[in-house]
Amino acid sequence: MHIEIRGAERLSLRERQVVVLRESGYSNQAVAKRLKISAGTVATLFNRAKRKAYQVVIVLDGDPLALFEPEDVDESEADEAIEGEAAGSSDIDPDVPSASGGEMP
């Protein structure tokens, strides 16, 4: 997982530092200690950055929430179902000529 900040080009370097740390869960006091500035300055920088309308996007690597895992279906059953659908669902009416006017092969 990693965090992307969209609109970061509108932020100063110090605002970006504060935003990354604050959005990562650090308190104003923890950010202040890490950046060697006052907690009031952290709050000011964070509020100024919010007014510049940045967006935080959390990018999850892979599928950690298991939302896209294949269902518990045997592969051979799935293949047979797909083949059966393809064979039985033809939208082509043999009595209707094709758009090109020629006969279909």
C-alpha positions, 0 to 999 in steps of 0.5 A: 500500500502506498499513498499518492497525493494528487495536486501536490504540485500546488503545495510547497515542499514543507506543506507536502511533508506535513500532508504526508505525515498527517495523512499517514496518521501522525499527530501535529505534535509528532509531525512537529517533532519529526520536522523540528518545527512547532505544532502551531506551524504544522497546523498552519501548513496543514490547513493551508495545504487543505485550502489548496485542494489536494487529494489523497489516494491510497493505492492498494497493491494486489487484492488485499481485500480479496474482492477479486478472488475467483469464486469457488468454482471448479475450472472445468465446470467454468469452462463448460459453462462458457462453452455452453453459453457460446454454443447455445446463444447465437444472436444471428438469425439465418433467415435475415440477410447480412448487412453486406448483402452477401451470404454468410459462410 
